[in-house]
Amino acid sequence: MCTILFLIALSSFSQSTNSQPAFTQQDYLEKSKNQGRAGLIVLAAGVGLWVTSAIIPKGEVVVEGFNLGIIDTNKYKNDGVKNAFFVAGTLTVLSSIPVFISSGTNRKKAMSVSFKNENAFVMHNQTLVNTSVPALGMKVNF
């Protein structure tokens, strides 16, 4: 009977082990930095596609329309290629937004993860001793 009570008391003061290693603050900062760099690369690629769309010459007039200053209804030979580059650039720039968002999320996680000393009961020489144990603290915002 005493053995069962002792095992119940011992298990109530112990911490559960996690099979996954916890990310440290440095891990989150590195992940945030890499995601930020990837977001900038994708954003620059999208802007490059926009610039390429603007640089491509119009080509010859295929369908005659009218031209009133900034309003031009003429159909040119390279309109399809220019529009394809512009749409691809727009989609690429828009796809960089989630990468930047997850980079910011990981940066916030890095700022909320910290190491601190927690008081816990530990078995030492067949007695329970209240001692300070290093612990990983994580702040969760809802």
C-alpha positions as CSV (number, residue, x, y, z in Angstrom):
1,M,0.0,0.0,0.0
2,C,2.8,2.4,0.9
3,T,4.6,1.6,-2.3
4,I,1.5,2.5,-4.4
5,L,1.1,5.8,-2.6
6,F,4.8,6.5,-3.1
7,L,4.6,5.8,-6.8
8,I,1.5,8.0,-7.2
9,A,3.2,10.9,-5.3
10,L,6.4,10.5,-7.3
11,S,4.6,10.5,-10.7
12,S,2.6,13.6,-9.7
13,F,5.8,15.6,-9.2
14,S,7.6,14.5,-12.3
15,Q,7.5,16.2,-15.7
16,S,6.4,14.5,-18.9
17,T,9.1,14.0,-21.5
18,N,8.5,15.2,-25.0
19,S,9.8,13.1,-27.9
20,Q,10.2,16.2,-30.1
21,P,13.0,18.6,-29.3
22,A,11.8,22.0,-28.4
23,F,12.9,24.9,-30.6
24,T,15.1,27.4,-28.9
25,Q,15.1,31.1,-29.4
26,Q,18.0,30.9,-31.8
27,D,16.2,28.3,-33.9
28,Y,13.2,30.6,-34.3
29,L,15.4,33.6,-35.1
30,E,17.3,31.7,-37.7
31,K,14.0,30.4,-39.2
32,S,12.6,33.9,-39.3
33,K,15.8,35.2,-40.9
34,N,15.7,32.5,-43.6
35,Q,12.0,33.1,-44.3
36,G,12.6,36.8,-44.6
37,R,15.4,36.3,-47.1
38,A,13.2,33.9,-49.1
39,G,10.4,36.5,-49.1
40,L,12.7,39.2,-50.4
41,I,13.9,36.9,-53.1
42,V,10.4,36.0,-54.2
43,L,9.4,39.7,-54.1
44,A,12.4,40.7,-56.2
45,A,11.6,38.1,-58.7
46,G,8.0,39.4,-59.0
47,V,9.2,43.0,-59.4
48,G,11.7,41.7,-62.0
49,L,8.9,40.1,-64.0
50,W,7.0,43.5,-63.8
51,V,10.0,45.3,-65.1
52,T,10.5,42.8,-67.9
53,S,6.8,43.3,-68.8
54,A,7.4,47.0,-69.1
55,I,10.7,46.7,-71.1
56,I,9.3,44.4,-73.8
57,P,8.5,46.4,-76.9
58,K,4.9,46.6,-78.1
59,G,5.7,45.2,-81.6
60,E,3.7,45.8,-84.7
61,V,0.0,46.8,-84.7
62,V,-2.2,43.7,-85.3
63,V,-5.7,45.2,-84.9
64,E,-6.2,48.9,-85.7
65,G,-8.1,50.8,-83.0
66,F,-7.9,54.4,-81.8
67,N,-5.4,56.2,-79.6
68,L,-6.5,59.1,-77.4
69,G,-3.4,59.9,-75.3
70,I,-3.3,57.3,-72.5
71,I,-6.2,55.3,-74.0
72,D,-4.9,53.0,-76.7
73,T,-7.2,50.4,-78.1
74,N,-4.7,49.1,-80.7
75,K,-3.8,45.5,-80.4
76,Y,-0.1,44.9,-80.7
77,K,1.9,41.8,-81.5
78,N,3.6,41.4,-78.1
79,D,0.5,42.1,-75.9
80,G,0.1,38.5,-74.9
81,V,3.8,38.1,-73.8
82,K,3.7,41.4,-71.9
83,N,0.5,40.5,-70.1
84,A,1.8,37.0,-69.3
85,F,4.9,38.5,-67.6
86,F,2.7,41.1,-65.8
87,V,0.3,38.4,-64.4
88,A,3.2,36.1,-63.5
89,G,4.9,39.0,-61.6
90,T,1.7,39.9,-59.8
91,L,1.2,36.2,-58.7
92,T,4.8,36.0,-57.6
93,V,4.6,39.3,-55.5
94,L,1.4,38.1,-53.9
95,S,2.9,34.7,-53.0
96,S,5.7,36.5,-51.1
97,I,3.1,37.9,-48.6
98,P,2.5,34.5,-46.7
99,V,6.3,34.0,-46.5
100,F,6.7,37.5,-44.8
101,I,3.8,36.7,-42.5
102,S,5.3,33.4,-41.3
103,S,8.7,35.1,-40.9
104,G,7.0,37.6,-38.5
105,T,5.2,34.9,-36.7
106,N,8.5,33.0,-36.1
107,R,10.2,36.3,-34.9
108,K,7.4,36.7,-32.4
109,K,7.8,33.1,-31.2
110,A,11.5,33.7,-30.8
111,M,10.8,36.7,-28.5
112,S,8.4,34.7,-26.4
113,V,10.6,31.6,-25.8
114,S,13.0,31.9,-22.9
115,F,14.9,29.8,-20.4
116,K,14.2,30.2,-16.7
117,N,14.6,28.4,-13.5
118,E,11.5,26.6,-12.1
119,N,11.1,25.2,-8.6
120,A,10.3,21.5,-8.6
121,F,10.3,18.6,-6.2
122,V,13.1,16.2,-7.1
123,M,14.0,12.8,-5.6
124,H,17.4,13.1,-3.9
125,N,18.8,10.5,-1.5
126,Q,15.4,8.9,-1.1
127,T,13.7,12.2,-0.1
128,L,11.8,14.8,-2.1
129,V,13.7,18.0,-2.3
130,N,12.4,21.4,-3.6
131,T,15.1,22.5,-6.0
132,S,15.6,24.9,-8.9
133,V,15.5,23.2,-12.3
134,P,16.2,24.9,-15.7
135,A,13.0,25.0,-17.8
136,L,12.0,26.3,-21.2
137,G,9.3,28.9,-20.9
138,M,7.0,29.8,-23.8
139,K,4.5,32.7,-23.8
140,V,1.3,31.9,-25.7
141,N,-0.7,34.8,-26.9
142,F,-4.3,34.3,-28.0
